[in-house]
């Protein structure tokens, strides 16, 4: 290590207790629920190809095409899971325009997982509380349509990720509205049998700098109802994988950082990823049944992987990472947890997956 700084869970947990107390005192408890939508922005000339790539490598299907004035988008769905909204941003504010890119992401400047959007049952009250705390949003006021109310934070100074909050007016997850009318185009879902084994969205992992680890976790807890669950330290790779979860919700937020200061040339895979791609979501994980057959089916259709399947029934789970998508730069994780496994990750698997990140 180059310096004396090193992350310490004892310090983090003291701050987590303060967040939990703050949420109770301000009346935030119960206002924010689970993940509703993942917002992915892509280059204008790659919308259809990015959607096709996602449909071809997940269990999601095409639901509805939408229009946003000069911009376009579409909703992809999977039963029991958060929706994915792919869209372009050619007009209006570009919230990530000032976020530094890396040499492996500079060719796709408008492409990233932009925001995680959570359910809110009283958005006006939530926004009032958070604004008084100093939270900044992309719009001065709540965006109001005939189907939903919506607001989105400015990109985080710690994770370069934005967080959105939606309150549905009537039918849940009705994305079509007077501000986002239905459009007349679609992308067909491949009929491959192995894609039916890929299910709900399990977690996303954002890569942050070591010095921002605690702030990124605390910020996420302050904005949502999630709880800090666990941290897996991989000392030899200078990496910490941190997990926040919400009871009875399928989605978990994973924040991965370095342990602490690292000398030039001695950075771990997490720091090298940020150097190469910038701060962003590294991977999206999907729960996968018949994972061995699914893995072989994905390879047969041409998907490349950063490593073979890792894990076993004795360890409680099996996982793998794909290579980054050429359309979105996103790595897909496919994960199967065996019956009776009561954890979220194992240190052995986290170590192998973290190590694989260096090969992208």
C-alpha positions as CSV (number, residue, x, y, z in Angstrom):
1,X,0.0,0.0,0.0
2,X,1.2,3.5,-0.8
3,X,-0.3,5.4,2.1
4,X,-1.9,4.9,5.5
5,X,-5.5,5.1,4.5
6,X,-7.5,1.9,4.7
7,X,-11.2,1.3,4.9
8,X,-12.5,0.1,8.3
9,X,-15.9,-1.5,8.8
10,X,-16.1,-0.3,12.4
11,X,-16.1,3.3,11.1
12,X,-18.7,2.5,8.4
13,X,-21.0,0.7,10.8
14,X,-21.0,3.8,13.2
15,X,-22.1,5.9,10.2
16,X,-24.7,3.3,9.2
17,X,-26.3,3.5,12.7
18,X,-26.5,7.3,12.3
19,X,-28.3,6.9,9.0
20,X,-30.8,4.5,10.5
21,X,-31.5,7.0,13.3
22,X,-31.8,9.9,10.8
23,X,-34.3,8.0,8.6
24,X,-36.5,7.4,11.6
25,X,-36.3,10.9,13.0
26,X,-37.1,12.6,9.6
27,X,-39.9,10.3,8.7
28,X,-38.1,8.6,5.8
29,X,-38.8,5.0,7.0
30,X,-41.2,3.3,4.7
31,X,-41.3,6.0,2.1
32,X,-39.0,4.2,-0.4
33,X,-39.5,0.6,-1.5
34,X,-37.8,-1.8,-3.9
35,X,-36.2,-1.3,-7.3
36,X,-38.8,-0.6,-10.0
37,X,-36.7,0.3,-13.1
38,X,-33.1,0.3,-14.3
39,X,-32.4,3.3,-16.6
40,X,-29.8,2.5,-19.3
41,X,-28.8,5.3,-21.7
42,X,-27.1,4.3,-25.0
43,X,-25.8,6.0,-28.2
44,X,-28.6,7.1,-30.5
45,X,-27.5,4.9,-33.4
46,X,-27.2,1.8,-31.1
47,X,-30.5,1.7,-29.4
48,X,-31.9,-1.3,-31.3
49,X,-28.6,-3.2,-31.3
50,X,-28.2,-2.6,-27.5
51,X,-31.7,-3.8,-26.9
52,X,-31.2,-6.8,-29.1
53,X,-28.0,-7.7,-27.3
54,X,-29.8,-7.5,-23.9
55,X,-32.7,-9.6,-25.1
56,X,-30.2,-12.2,-26.5
57,X,-28.3,-12.6,-23.2
58,X,-31.0,-12.3,-20.5
59,X,-34.5,-13.6,-19.8
60,X,-36.1,-10.3,-20.5
61,X,-38.6,-9.6,-23.2
62,X,-39.6,-6.6,-25.2
63,X,-42.6,-4.8,-23.7
64,X,-43.2,-1.3,-25.1
65,X,-41.4,1.3,-27.2
66,X,-41.7,4.9,-26.0
67,X,-41.1,8.3,-27.4
68,X,-39.4,11.2,-25.5
69,X,-39.8,14.0,-28.0
70,X,-36.7,13.6,-30.3
71,X,-35.5,10.7,-28.2
72,X,-36.6,7.1,-28.1
73,X,-36.7,4.3,-25.6
74,X,-38.3,1.0,-24.7
75,X,-39.2,-1.0,-21.7
76,X,-38.0,-4.6,-21.2
77,X,-39.6,-6.8,-18.6
78,X,-39.2,-10.1,-16.8
79,X,-41.8,-11.5,-14.4
80,X,-41.0,-10.8,-10.7
81,X,-38.2,-8.5,-11.6
82,X,-37.4,-4.8,-12.0
83,X,-38.0,-3.3,-15.5
84,X,-35.2,-2.1,-17.7
85,X,-35.7,1.1,-19.6
86,X,-33.3,1.7,-22.5
87,X,-33.3,5.2,-24.0
88,X,-31.3,7.8,-25.8
89,X,-30.4,11.4,-24.7
90,X,-29.9,13.6,-27.7
91,X,-31.7,16.6,-26.3
92,X,-32.1,18.3,-22.9
93,X,-29.6,18.0,-20.1
94,X,-26.8,15.4,-20.2
95,X,-26.2,14.7,-16.5
96,X,-23.0,12.7,-17.1
97,X,-21.4,15.0,-19.6
98,X,-18.7,16.0,-17.1
99,X,-17.9,12.5,-15.8
100,X,-14.5,11.4,-16.9
101,X,-14.3,8.4,-19.2
102,X,-11.5,5.9,-19.7
103,X,-9.7,4.7,-22.8
104,X,-12.0,1.7,-23.0
105,X,-15.3,3.7,-22.7
106,X,-14.5,6.9,-24.6
107,X,-15.9,5.6,-27.9
108,X,-19.4,5.3,-26.2
109,X,-19.6,8.6,-24.3
110,X,-23.4,8.5,-24.0
111,X,-23.6,4.9,-22.8
112,X,-24.0,3.8,-19.1
113,X,-26.3,2.5,-16.5
114,X,-27.6,5.9,-15.6
115,X,-30.0,5.4,-12.7
116,X,-31.6,2.9,-10.3
117,X,-35.2,3.9,-9.9
118,X,-37.0,3.0,-6.7
119,X,-40.7,3.0,-5.7
120,X,-41.9,5.9,-3.5
121,X,-45.4,6.0,-2.1
122,X,-45.4,9.7,-1.3
123,X,-43.0,11.4,-3.6
124,X,-43.9,15.0,-2.6
125,X,-43.1,14.3,1.0
126,X,-39.9,12.4,0.2
127,X,-38.6,15.2,-2.0
128,X,-39.4,17.8,0.6
129,X,-37.4,15.9,3.3
130,X,-34.5,15.2,1.0
131,X,-34.2,18.8,-0.3
132,X,-34.1,20.1,3.2
133,X,-31.2,17.7,3.8
134,X,-29.4,19.2,0.7
135,X,-30.0,16.5,-1.8
136,X,-29.9,17.9,-5.3
137,X,-32.1,16.7,-8.2
138,X,-31.9,17.0,-12.0
139,X,-35.2,18.9,-12.1
140,X,-36.4,21.7,-9.8
141,X,-39.7,20.0,-9.3
142,X,-41.2,16.6,-9.6
143,X,-41.9,15.6,-13.2
144,X,-45.6,14.9,-13.4
145,X,-47.4,12.8,-16.1
146,X,-50.8,11.3,-16.3
147,X,-49.3,7.8,-15.3
148,X,-46.5,8.6,-12.9
149,X,-44.6,11.1,-10.8
150,X,-40.8,11.0,-11.1
151,X,-37.6,12.7,-9.9
152,X,-33.9,11.8,-10.3
153,X,-30.9,12.9,-8.3
154,X,-27.8,14.5,-9.9
155,X,-25.0,12.0,-10.4
156,X,-23.4,11.0,-7.1
157,X,-20.0,12.6,-6.4
158,X,-19.0,9.2,-4.9
159,X,-20.3,6.6,-7.3
160,X,-21.2,8.6,-10.5
161,X,-24.6,6.8,-10.3
162,X,-28.0,8.6,-10.2
163,X,-31.0,7.5,-8.2
164,X,-34.6,7.9,-9.4
165,X,-37.8,7.7,-7.5
166,X,-41.2,7.0,-9.0
167,X,-44.8,7.1,-7.7
168,X,-47.3,5.4,-10.0
169,X,-50.7,7.0,-10.6
170,X,-53.1,4.1,-11.1
171,X,-51.6,1.1,-12.8
172,X,-48.2,0.1,-11.5
173,X,-45.3,0.2,-14.0
174,X,-47.3,1.9,-16.7
175,X,-44.4,3.7,-18.4
176,X,-46.7,4.9,-21.2
177,X,-47.9,8.5,-20.5
178,X,-48.6,11.8,-22.0
179,X,-44.9,12.6,-21.6
180,X,-43.7,9.2,-22.9
181,X,-46.3,8.0,-25.5
182,X,-46.2,4.6,-27.1
183,X,-44.0,4.3,-30.2
184,X,-44.3,1.9,-33.2
185,X,-41.2,-0.2,-33.3
186,X,-39.9,-3.3,-31.5
187,X,-37.1,-5.8,-31.3
188,X,-37.9,-9.5,-31.3
189,X,-36.8,-11.8,-28.5
190,X,-34.8,-14.8,-29.6
191,X,-36.5,-18.1,-29.0
192,X,-33.5,-19.9,-27.6
193,X,-34.4,-22.4,-24.8
194,X,-31.5,-21.5,-22.6
195,X,-32.6,-17.9,-22.2
196,X,-35.7,-19.1,-20.4
197,X,-33.4,-20.2,-17.5
198,X,-32.3,-16.7,-16.9
199,X,-34.6,-14.9,-14.4
200,X,-34.8,-11.9,-12.2
201,X,-32.3,-9.1,-11.8
202,X,-30.4,-10.0,-8.6
203,X,-27.9,-7.1,-8.1
204,X,-25.8,-4.5,-9.8
205,X,-22.2,-3.7,-8.8
206,X,-20.9,-0.1,-9.1
207,X,-17.1,0.5,-8.9
208,X,-16.0,3.4,-6.7
209,X,-12.7,4.7,-5.4
210,X,-11.4,3.4,-2.1
211,X,-11.7,6.8,-0.5
212,X,-15.3,7.1,-1.5
213,X,-16.4,3.7,-0.3
214,X,-18.1,4.7,3.0
215,X,-19.6,7.9,1.5
216,X,-21.1,5.9,-1.4
217,X,-22.7,3.4,0.9
218,X,-24.0,5.9,3.3
219,X,-25.4,8.1,0.5
220,X,-27.3,5.1,-0.9
221,X,-28.7,4.2,2.5
222,X,-29.8,7.9,3.1
223,X,-31.7,7.9,-0.2
224,X,-33.4,4.5,0.1
225,X,-34.8,2.1,2.8
226,X,-32.0,-0.4,2.2
227,X,-29.8,-1.8,5.0
228,X,-26.0,-2.4,5.0
229,X,-25.6,-6.2,4.9
230,X,-22.0,-7.4,4.5
231,X,-18.6,-6.6,3.2
232,X,-16.2,-9.2,1.7
233,X,-12.5,-8.2,1.9
234,X,-10.1,-9.6,-0.7
235,X,-6.8,-8.2,0.6
236,X,-4.5,-9.6,-2.1
237,X,-6.6,-7.8,-4.8
238,X,-7.0,-4.6,-2.8
239,X,-10.8,-4.9,-3.0
240,X,-13.9,-4.8,-0.9
241,X,-17.3,-6.0,-2.1
242,X,-20.1,-4.4,-0.1
243,X,-23.8,-5.4,-0.1
244,X,-26.9,-3.4,0.8
245,X,-30.3,-5.2,0.9
246,X,-33.9,-4.6,1.5
247,X,-36.0,-7.3,3.3
248,X,-38.2,-9.3,0.9
249,X,-36.9,-7.5,-2.2
250,X,-35.0,-9.5,-4.9
251,X,-32.6,-6.7,-5.8
252,X,-29.4,-5.9,-3.8
253,X,-27.1,-3.0,-4.4
254,X,-23.4,-3.9,-4.5
255,X,-20.7,-1.3,-4.1
256,X,-17.1,-2.5,-4.8
257,X,-14.1,-0.4,-3.9
258,X,-10.4,-0.7,-3.2
259,X,-9.2,-1.4,0.4
260,X,-7.2,1.8,0.6
261,X,-4.2,3.7,-1.0
262,X,-2.3,1.7,-3.6
263,X,1.0,2.6,-5.2
264,X,1.1,3.3,-8.9
265,X,1.3,0.0,-10.7
266,X,0.0,-1.9,-7.7
267,X,-3.7,-1.1,-8.1
268,X,-6.2,-3.9,-7.8
269,X,-8.7,-4.9,-10.5
270,X,-11.3,-2.4,-9.1
271,X,-8.9,0.6,-9.5
272,X,-7.8,-0.6,-12.9
273,X,-11.4,-0.9,-14.0
274,X,-12.0,2.8,-13.1
275,X,-8.9,3.8,-14.9
276,X,-10.0,2.0,-18.0
277,X,-13.7,2.7,-18.0
278,X,-14.4,5.5,-15.5
279,X,-16.7,5.2,-12.5
280,X,-19.8,3.2,-13.5
281,X,-21.8,0.0,-13.0
282,X,-19.5,-2.9,-13.8
283,X,-22.0,-5.7,-14.0
284,X,-25.6,-6.7,-13.8
285,X,-26.4,-10.1,-12.2
286,X,-29.3,-12.4,-13.1
287,X,-30.5,-15.4,-11.2
288,X,-30.1,-18.4,-13.5
289,X,-31.5,-21.9,-13.3
290,X,-29.8,-24.9,-15.0
291,X,-26.7,-22.7,-15.0
292,X,-24.4,-25.2,-16.6
293,X,-26.6,-25.7,-19.6
294,X,-27.3,-22.0,-19.8
295,X,-23.6,-21.3,-19.7
296,X,-23.0,-23.7,-22.6
297,X,-26.0,-22.3,-24.5
298,X,-24.7,-18.7,-24.2
299,X,-21.2,-19.9,-25.3
300,X,-22.7,-21.7,-28.3
301,X,-24.4,-18.5,-29.5
302,X,-21.1,-16.7,-29.4
303,X,-21.0,-15.1,-26.0
304,X,-17.5,-14.8,-24.5
305,X,-16.7,-15.0,-20.8
306,X,-14.1,-13.7,-18.4
307,X,-13.9,-17.0,-16.6
308,X,-15.5,-20.4,-16.4
309,X,-18.3,-21.2,-13.9
310,X,-17.0,-20.9,-10.4
311,X,-18.5,-22.4,-7.2
312,X,-20.1,-25.7,-6.2
313,X,-23.0,-27.2,-4.2
314,X,-20.6,-27.3,-1.2
315,X,-19.9,-23.6,-1.5
316,X,-23.6,-22.8,-2.0
317,X,-23.6,-21.0,-5.3
318,X,-22.2,-20.9,-8.9
319,X,-21.4,-17.8,-10.9
320,X,-19.7,-16.4,-14.0
321,X,-18.9,-13.1,-15.7
322,X,-19.4,-12.4,-19.4
323,X,-17.0,-10.2,-21.3
324,X,-18.3,-6.6,-21.5
325,X,-21.1,-6.0,-24.1
326,X,-19.8,-4.1,-27.1
327,X,-23.1,-2.2,-27.1
328,X,-23.3,-1.2,-23.5
329,X,-19.9,-2.0,-21.9
330,X,-21.9,-4.0,-19.2
331,X,-20.7,-7.3,-17.9
332,X,-23.4,-9.9,-17.2
333,X,-23.2,-12.1,-14.2
334,X,-25.1,-15.3,-14.1
335,X,-25.7,-16.7,-10.6
336,X,-27.3,-19.7,-9.1
337,X,-27.7,-20.2,-5.4
338,X,-28.2,-23.8,-4.2
339,X,-31.2,-24.6,-1.9
340,X,-30.2,-24.0,1.7
341,X,-27.6,-21.4,0.9
342,X,-28.3,-18.5,3.3
343,X,-25.6,-16.1,2.3
344,X,-25.3,-13.7,-0.6
345,X,-21.7,-14.3,-1.7
346,X,-18.8,-16.4,-0.7
347,X,-15.3,-15.1,-0.3
348,X,-13.8,-17.7,-2.7
349,X,-16.2,-16.8,-5.5
350,X,-15.8,-13.0,-4.9
351,X,-12.0,-13.4,-5.1
352,X,-12.2,-15.3,-8.5
353,X,-14.8,-12.9,-10.0
354,X,-12.8,-9.8,-8.8
355,X,-9.6,-11.3,-10.3
356,X,-11.5,-11.9,-13.6
357,X,-12.2,-8.2,-13.9
358,X,-8.6,-7.6,-14.7
359,X,-9.0,-9.6,-17.9
360,X,-11.5,-7.2,-19.5
